[in-house]
Amino acid sequence: MAKDIEEIYQRNQKRYHSSLATAKKTDNRLVYYRSLLALIIIGLLIYGAFQDVTGMYWVAALLVLFFMLLVSKHQKVRKEITHLDNLRQINEQAIRRLSHQWSDFPRTGERFLLSEHPYSGDLNIFGQGSLFQYINATNLETGEEALARLLSEPTNLKDIRARQTALQELAPRLDWRQQLQAIGMGSQYKAGELKKLWLWAKEKSPLWQSQAIYLLALLPITTWLLFILMAWQWVPTYIPLTLFLLQALLVTVGQVFVSQAFGDTERAAAELARLSRLLTHIEGQQFQSPLLVELQRRLLRDDKSASQQVKALSKIAVLINLRYSVVYHFVNALFFCDLYTIRALEQWKRQYGMYLEDWFRVIGQFEALASLAALAHDQPHWVFPEVKEAKPFLVAVNLGHPLIKPATRVCNDVALPRSGTVHIITGSNMSGKSTLLRTVGINLVLAYAGAPVCASELRCSLMHIYTSMRVQDSLEESVSSFYAELKRIKLVIEAARRGSPLIFLLDEIFKGTNSRDRIAGARTVIKNLARQEVIGFVTTHDLELGSLEKENPAQIQNYHFSDEIINQTITFDYRLKKGISQTTNALALMKMVGIEV
């Protein structure tokens, strides 16, 4: 089945590659035609000037109009080339994602890493080699933020089910999702820069909100009337010239205020055009799931679509960019063009400025949902989990780690059917203990995001996830790794005492202290947690902790991973088994690396 999915992407890639080659040939022809036409126009002008043939100027003028049409056509072809190349890249990335060759994908989500987060650091949710890097198909900053929130923030059962329904609708719409991604590619805005545009859109400028300022538009009209009267010799020449110089002075002095009024719009022209196309793409699709319908509804204001309004703003931004032309400065001094542009801009801000941020965020949510929908499409053998509002429990069949290649992935069954259940997992080094904890955690993150999970079946309650696995010391805060681990485990205990439904994943508990204190501390923590409305896993090398099962067999169970040493080679099967580990491999590993023991 995975092979069938890969073949779909391969066919798409070939189709877009072929269309791209055709578009590039058209582009080359248009470059030739434009160059030839430009030479002909120049030749006609030169011939007309030297031979004093007036008709040549009319022919040249007609050819200039044709040249402008050719330029417009060429721009569309260039945009088509960019779009087709984006689609080709998207399908290439999809093939690489299927074959787990995605480690160099640029958007890793590292900026969302928080050292104090309950689980994201330990479960590889963000950063290099992370879940975010694996599934992320967003382009806008708001898309990245929406996806990050789905993978790291608490949720509720209603939202989970709404997202599951939305993903099931989006998953088969491959072409629509890829078009959404292709349109959004190429954004030049870095993290945090969009917020400046939103703030500008919401700003109210007392100067430009005042209608009196626009009375200045009467000055150019007066000046032109006086120039006409001057031509008839009804007024002296110095009067209209003086007014024109006054206009030029006002334009020069007012540039500071004008630049403030335009804000970030000058730079945003391309981004707004892209946003308009994204909105058009979303508005043009009919959806059935309530979440997608509601998101689409937010794009309609005053019976006008968001795409239309953003397109209007984009056109104003294009006009603003004309200010960098030398000719524009002269025309602006004659007609006060900036004044009319600012008026149009302020009217737009007054009507729609407060909605711009929300429109970006709606697109961001569509991008995030499309990223998760791609996962559902590409992994048809994964399942949507059954999440319930109940006391903590987790039951999973053939649970595997989604970031491990299918060829080497080993799946296990886990069952913590009631609150208070704690699984103590023993096993030798590299046998799979930590991987199991991450497998459980990362699949729960996917489940709560509304995405499918890497399992044949997964049923669970809605729980907070707490981990203590990859604990590090901090030189800046003078904190040892052991003390850092204590702080993490304290968070688990405090949350459990508050009655928060949670699952904890504690890897090699209290590994930073001596064996006597470690075993005593671990026994106390495990026994206390088993009395709370929580479930969890604890991995350890201390086989003595296995005795806790005898003291409370209904809630504390022993599981282990094993290995075999044959001819000085250690092999692992990574299968979770009942009971306490009976094997060790530390001494064998020491010998293998050349340490005498």
N, C-alpha and C positions, 0 to 999 in steps of 0.2 A: 504493500500500500504506500509506503514511503517512496518507493521507486516511482509510482504513478504520480505522486505530487512533484517529484523532481522533474519528471518528463514534462509536466505542465509548464514549469518555469523555464526549462530548456527550449520548449517551443516558443514561448513568449520572447525569450532572449533572442532567438534566431529571427523572429518576425520583426522585432524592433531594430535589430541590427541591419536587416535588409531595408527597412523603411528609412533608417538613418543614412544609409549609403545613398539611397535615391534622393533624399533631401539635400545631402551634401553636393550631389551633382547639380541639382537645381541652384544651389547657392553659388557654385563656381560659374555657372552660366550667367547668373544675374550680375555677378562681379564683372564679367566680361562685357555684358550689355551696358552696364552703367558706365564703365570706363570708355567704351566706344561712343556712347551717346554724349558723354561729357566732352570728348574730343571734337565731335561733330558740332556741338553747340559753340565751343570756343572758336572753331574754324569758321562757322557762319558769322559770328560776331566780328572776327578779324577781317573776313572778306567784305562784310557790309561796311565796315569802317573805312577800309582802303579804297573800295570801289564805289562807295557812296550809294549802295543799293539798299534802300529802306526796307524793301520786302524781306530781306534776309533777317532783319530784327524780328519781324512777325513770325517767321518760321522758327527762329531761335526761341522765341517766347513760347510757342506751342510745344516745342521739344522740351523746354524746361518743365512745363506742366506734366508731360509724359515722364520725364526724368523723376519728378516728385512721386508720381504713381509707382514707378519702378522701385524707388527707395522704400515706399510703404510696403510694397510686396516683399522686398528683400528683408525688411525687418520682421515680417511675419514668418518668413522661411527660417530666419535665424532663431526665432523663438521656438519654432517647431523642432529645429535641430536640438536645441537645449532640452526640450521636453522629451523627445525620443531618446536622447542619451540618458536622461534621468531614469526613464522606464527601463532601459537596458541595464543600467547599474542596479536598479531595484531587484530585477530578476536574477542578476548575477549574485547579489548579496543573499537573496533567498536560497539559492543553490548552495552557497557557502555555509549558510546557517544550518541547512539540513545536514550537511556533512561535518558540522561542528568545526568549521574553519573561520570563526568569527572573532577571534581574539584581538584582531587589529581594527575592529570597527571603532570609529573615532569617538562616538558619544557613549561614555562609560558611566555617566551620572555621578562622577566622583565628588562633585560639588554638594551632593545631597548626603554625603557621609557625615554622621554626627557621632562622636565618641560616646556620648551618653545615651544613645538610642538603645532601647531594650534588646534589639536583635539584629539590626541591619548589618553591623560590622561583622558579627560572627557568622552570619548566614550568606555572606557574599551577595548582598542585595544590590549594592552600588560599588563602583570602582572597576578596576581592571579585572577581567574574567568573571564579571558579575551577572546576575540574573537580568539586571537592567540593560547591560550591554548586549546580552543575548537577544532580548525581545524588542528592544527599542526601535521603533520605526517612525518616531516623531521628528519634526523639523523646527517648529516654533518653540520658543522658550516656554510658552504656556503649555505646550504638549508635553515637554519633558517634566515640567512641574506636576501636571495632572497624573502622569504615569508614576512619578515618584511618590505622590500622595497615595495612590492605590496600593503601592507596595510597602508603605511604611506607616500609614496612619490608621488609627482605629476606625471601625466601620460598624454597620448594623445589618441585620438580616434582610431587611427590606431592600437596602441598596445592593447587597450581594446578589439577590435574586433578580433585581432589575438589570444589573450588569450581565449576569448569565444569559438572560433573554436577549439583551442587545448583542452580545458576542455571537450567540447562535444565529442571529439574523445577519450580522456582518460577515461572518466567516466565509460563506459561499460567494460573497460579492467581491471576488478577487480583483476584477478589473477596476471596480469603483474604488477599492482601497488603494490600489497601486496608483491610480490617477490622483487621488488625494495626496499621496506621498510625493509624487513627481511634481505636482504644482507647488508644494511647499518647500521643495529643495532650493538651495541657493540663498537662503536668508543671510543677510550680512549683519544682523543684529546680534550682539553678544548678550550674555546673561545680565539682566538688570537694565538694559537700554530701552526695552519696550516700555518700562514704567515711566520713563521721561515723557514718552509720547502720550501715554494715558493722562498723566498729570497735566500736560499742556492742553489736552482736549477738554479737561474739566475746568481749566482756569477761566476766571472772569476778569477781563481787563477794563478798569474804569474808563481809561482813555478811549478805547475802541468801542466800548459799549455805549458811549455817549453819541447821540445822533448829530450833535453840533459839529463834531470833527469832520463829518462828511459834507458839511457846507463848503469845505475847501474845494470840493469838486466843481463849484461854480467858477472858481478862479480861471482854470483853463478855458472854459466856455467864454468867459469875458475877454480873455486874452485873444482868442481866435476871432471873436467879433471885432475887436479893435484892429487886428491885422487886416481884416476884410475892409474895414472903414479906412484904414491907412492906404490900402491899395486904391481906393477911390479918392484918396487925398482929402478925406474928411477929418482925420485926426493926425497930429504930428507923429513922426516915426518913433520918437523916443518913448512914447507912452506904452505901446504894446511891447517894445523891446525891454523896457524896464520891468513890466509885469512878467515877461518870459524869464528874465534873469532872477526875479523874485521866486518864481516857480522852481527854477534850477537850484536856488539856494535852499528853499524849503525841502526839496527832495534830498539834497545832500545832508542837511542838518537832521532830517527825520529818519535817516537810515538806521540809527540805533534803535528807535522805537519800532520801526518797521520790522527789523530783524527779530526783536523780542516777540512781536505779534505773530510772525511766521513760525517761531519756535523751532521744533525739530521736524517740521513738515517738509522743509527743503530736502533733507536727507531721506525722508520716509517715502518719497514718490514710488520707488520700485517696490518697497515693502507693502505699501497700500494697494498697489496694482495686484501684487501676489495675493494679498488678503481678499481682495474683491473676487479674484478667480476661485479661491478656496471656498468663499461663501456661496458663490454661484454653483459650485460643484455640490455642496451640501444641500442647498435649497432645491436643487433640481432632482433630488432623489426622494422617493416615497418610502417611508418607514412604517413599521407596524408596532415595534416594541415601544412601550410607554416612555422609557428613558430617551430613546432617540427622537421620538415625536416631541417630547418636552424640550430637548436641546434645540431642535429645529424651530420650535415655536418662539424661542427667545431671540430668533433672528428677524422677527417681524415687529416693526415699530411704526405706529401711525399708518397701518395698512401699506407700509412701504418696506421692501426687503432690505436687509442689511447690505447685501451686495451692491444694490443701486446707490445707497448712501455713501458707502466707502468708495465706489467708483467715482462719485461726484467729488469727494475729497481728494482722490488721486489725481483727477484732472486739475483741481486747484493747485495741487503740489507741483504738477508739471509746469503750470504757468509761473509759479514762484521760481522755479529753476531757470526760467528765461532771464531772470535778473542778472545772470552772469554774462549775458551777451552785451557787447559794446553798443550795438544798435538800440538795445532795450533802454539803456540809460538816457539816450537822447529822446526816445519816444516817451519814456516815463516823465521826463521833464516837461514835455509838451502836453501830456494828457493825464498825469497823475494816475498811471496804471496801478501802482501799488495800492492806492486808496480803494479802488474797485475790488481788487483781489482780497484785501483785508476785509472789506465789507462782506464779501461772499464767504470768507473763512469764518468770520465771527457769527454769521447767520447759521452756518453749518454747526459750529461748536454749540451754539445756543440750543439747537434742535436735537443734535445727536451726539454731542461730545461726551455726555455721561454714559453712553452705551458702548463706546469704542472698546473699553477694557473687557466688558462682558462678551463682546463678539470675538475678541482674541481668545478668551477663555473657553468659549463654546467650541471653537476650532481645536483648541488644545485638548479638550475632552474627547472630541471625535478622533484626534490623532492617537490619544492614549488607548481608547477602546479599539481602534483599528490595529494597534500593535498587539493587543491581547487576542483579537480576533484572528490575526495571522497565525498565532500559536495554535489556536483551535483548528484552523484550516490545515496547517502543516503537520499536526500530530493527531490524526483522526482516531488513533487507538487510545489516546488519553481520554479521561472522562471528566465530566463536570461533577464536582462533589456534591453530596447532600449535606448541607449545613443546617443545623437546628439551633433553636434557642432553648438550651437545656443545661443541666449540670455538666461539667467538663467530661468529655469522653472522646476517644479517637479509635476508629477501626479502619484499617487500610489493607488492601490486598494487592500484592505485586507492586509495592511502593518503590519507586526508583528516583535517583537524583537527576533532574532535568538537564543539568549542565554536563553530565558525563555521557560520552558517546554511547549510543545503543549497543554497539558491538562489545563494549567492555562493562556496560552497566549491569549490576546485579541487583535484582529487586527482592524485597523481603516483605513478609506480612507482619503487621504490628497491631496489637489490640490492647487498648486501655479502656475497657468498657464502662468504667464507673469512676466517679470522683474519688480522690484519695489513692488512686493506683499509681505506684512508682515502680519502674523497671530499673533494676541495677544491672548494668552491662559490664561484664569483665571480658578480658581478652588481651592477647599479646600486642606488642607494638605493630602498627600498620595493618592491623587485622580488619579494620572497618568501623570501629566504634564511633569515632568523630564523624565519619561520613554518614552514618545512620542518623545521628542527631541533626546534621545539616539537611539530610533528605527529608526528615519529618518537618523541620522548620520551614524550609523553602517551599514545600508543597502546601503547607498551611497558608503561607503568604500568598501563593497563587490562588488558593481556594477563597480566601477573603477578598481578593481583588476581583473575584467573579470569573476567573479564568479556569480552564481545564487543568487537571493535575496529572502528574506522571504516575499513574496507577490504573489497575483494572477496576478498582472500587475504592472510594473513600467516603466515609461518613464521620462527621465530627460536630461538636458544638462550637459555638462562637466563643473564642477565648483570646485573652491577651497572651502574647508570646514573650517569654523572657529567656535569655541565654547567658551563660557564662562559659565561654570556650576559648576565645583568642584574647585573653587578658594580657595587657602589656603594662610595663612600668612607665613612669613619667618623671623624667629628670627635672622638668620645669616645676612640677608640683611636689617634687620629692616624695613620690609615691612608688612603693615597690609593687611588683606584679602580684604578690600575695595579698597586700593590702587592697589593691585594685579589685582582686577577685572577691575579697570580703565585702566590699562595697556593692558589687554586682549581686552577690547572693543575698545581701541584706535587702536589696530592692525586691527580690523574689519573696522573701519572708514577709516583708511589710505589706506587699500587694496581696499575698495570701491571707494575712490576718484581716485585711480590710474586706475580705469576702469577694475580691475580684476573681471571676472565672479565668483561670490561666493554665497554660502548659509551660513547664520549665525544662530546659535542656542544659544540664550541667556536665561539662566535659572534664574528666580527671579532677574531681572535686578536691580542693585544698592541696593541690600538687606542690605548692610552694613552701610547705613546712615539713617537719619531721613526721615519720610514719605513725608514732604514738598519738601525737596531737591531731594528725590528719584523720586517723580512723575514729578517734573519739568525737571530733567535731562533725565528721560526715555522718556518723550514726545519729547524733542528736538532730542534725538538720533534716535528714531523711525521715526520721520518726515523726518530727514535728510537721513536716509537709504532708505526710501520709494521713494526718488527722484533719487536714484542711480540704476545702472544696476545690482541689487542684489535681492535675495529673502531670506526670513528667518522667524524664529519663535521667539517670546518673551513670556516667561511665567512670571506671576506676581500675587501677592495677592492684588495689588492696582486696585480695580474695576474702579477707576476714569479714568484709561488709556483707558477704553472702549469707551470713548467719541471721541477718535481719528477716529473711524470708520465713525462718522457723518461728520467729517471735510474732510475726503478723502476716501469715500466708495469704490472707484474703486480699491484702492491698499491696504487699511488697513481693515482687517476683524477680528471680534471677534469670538472666539471659547472657549469652556469651558468643564470641567469635573465636574460631580456632584456626590453627595453621599446622603445616607439616614440614619437617626438615628432612629432606632426602638428599644425600650426597652433598651436604653443605649448601643446599639450595632451599630457601624457604618459600613455600607456596601457600596461598590463601584462597579460600573459596568465598569469603565475604558473606556467608550465610548465617543468619541469626538463628541461634539454637537455644533451647531451654537448658537452664542449669548454670553452674559456675564453670568458668574456664579451667581446663586441666592442663593447658600448655603454656609455656613461656618461651621467649626467643631472644631475650636481651643478651645473654651470654653468646649465643650463636651469632647475633648481629655484630657484637664486639669483635669476635674472631674474624668475621667476614671483612671487616674494614681494617684489620691488621693490628687490633689491640690485643695484647697478650693477657689472657685471663687464666 
